[in-house]
Amino acid sequence: MTTAIVGVGNIGSAVARHLVAGGEPVVLAAKDQSSAQALADDLGPLARAASVPDAISAADAVVFAVWLDPMRDLIAANASLLAGKVVVDPSNPIGFDASGQMTRTLPDGQSAGSVVASLLPAGAHYVKAFGTLGADALAASSRRDPLAVLFYATDDERAGETAERLIRTAGFAPWKAGGVAAAGRIEAPLGDLHQYGFNGEVVDLDRARAAVPGSRV
Ligand SMILES: NC(=O)c1ccc[n+]([C@@H]2O[C@H](COP(=O)([O-])OP(=O)(O)OC[C@H]3O[C@@H](n4cnc5c(N)ncnc54)[C@H](OP(=O)(O)O)[C@@H]3O)[C@@H](O)[C@H]2O)c1
């Protein structure tokens, strides 16, 4: 299995580093190819850099570690390549105003997950995952004891299985928040299952089980 990571900023680089540490081959792409190449060089033989279309084509799963607006453009530009792929979306509907204050970029009640899922071509397997911790916490919390939880949301069985595999490979415990209708629960700034919703705490399985009883492990 190979995973493409499109975007190698805060989230993409942390996900890539954790997956490689868990033995997953990754193909990295960014707007500026040199930043993908630099990260690939740093991560070693399990990582390589490629253009966005080549990375998607080479992978079973694609993590779009980019902001929501570029993600809309990337999905439109690469739609024909995404059928049959698992698409992993860590996006949050947030932006920053002129004073640096965080703002919500979608109407209340609309999740980034519902937007991204609706843009995908038929045959793509959508899952919201890897966005439930702030980037610093994500980078610092892999392979803890007890394991830190990463929540995910999907309506798609194959996407759920892939998300669980990738979350475990990255050194976290997966916990399903629900279907795409529950994506807003794991998104910043308002989701109760996002790190912000736990007042900044990085939760373990006991806390996740209490918040979403009965979910698959
Ligand atoms: N930061 C957080 O704490 C956090 C936490 C949870 C979820 N998220 C979500 O994760 C996503 C990424 O956030 P981030 O903080 O990692 O952003 P970031 O550090 O700004 O990185 C964004 C990446 O997207 C790449 N990119 C932009 N346009 C692209 C294009 N057209 N083609 C290919 N790559 C493109 C950039 O490439 P270049 O470097 O080449 O420009 C950069 O590598 C966002 O949706 C955010 O809401 C962020």
The ligand as a Gaussian input file, in Angstrom:
#p B3LYP/6-31G(d) Opt

LIG

0 1
 N       -2.546000      23.564000      11.247000
 C       -3.332000      22.900000      12.083000
 O       -3.174000      22.958000      13.324000
 C       -4.429000      22.022000      11.529000
 C       -5.061000      21.112000      12.402000
 C       -6.039000      20.261000      11.905000
 C       -6.395000      20.356000      10.558000
 N       -5.792000      21.270000       9.748000
 C       -6.212000      21.333000       8.348000
 O       -5.206000      20.712000       7.559000
 C       -5.113000      21.388000       6.294000
 C       -3.657000      21.831000       6.090000
 O       -3.304000      22.730000       7.134000
 P       -1.772000      23.084000       7.374000
 O       -1.702000      23.852000       8.640000
 O       -0.930000      21.866000       7.221000
 O       -1.501000      24.075000       6.139000
 P       -0.095000      24.630000       5.638000
 O        0.966000      24.406000       6.652000
 O       -0.350000      26.012000       5.142000
 O        0.236000      23.686000       4.383000
 C       -0.562000      23.707000       3.254000
 C        0.109000      22.900000       2.184000
 O       -0.766000      22.919000       1.050000
 C        0.047000      22.962000      -0.108000
 N       -0.714000      23.438000      -1.237000
 C       -1.413000      24.582000      -1.376000
 N       -1.965000      24.658000      -2.599000
 C       -1.603000      23.518000      -3.241000
 C       -1.818000      23.007000      -4.537000
 N       -2.556000      23.674000      -5.431000
 N       -1.258000      21.829000      -4.867000
 C       -0.522000      21.137000      -3.980000
 N       -0.277000      21.563000      -2.728000
 C       -0.803000      22.750000      -2.382000
 C        1.151000      23.906000       0.271000
 O        2.224000      23.697000      -0.654000
 P        3.453000      24.734000      -0.752000
 O        4.173000      24.610000       0.557000
 O        4.244000      24.230000      -1.894000
 O        2.805000      26.081000      -0.972000
 C        1.452000      23.428000       1.695000
 O        2.376000      22.342000       1.660000
 C       -6.113000      22.553000       6.333000
 O       -7.295000      22.155000       5.677000
 C       -6.380000      22.752000       7.822000
 O       -7.691000      23.225000       8.086000
 C       -4.809000      22.075000      10.199000

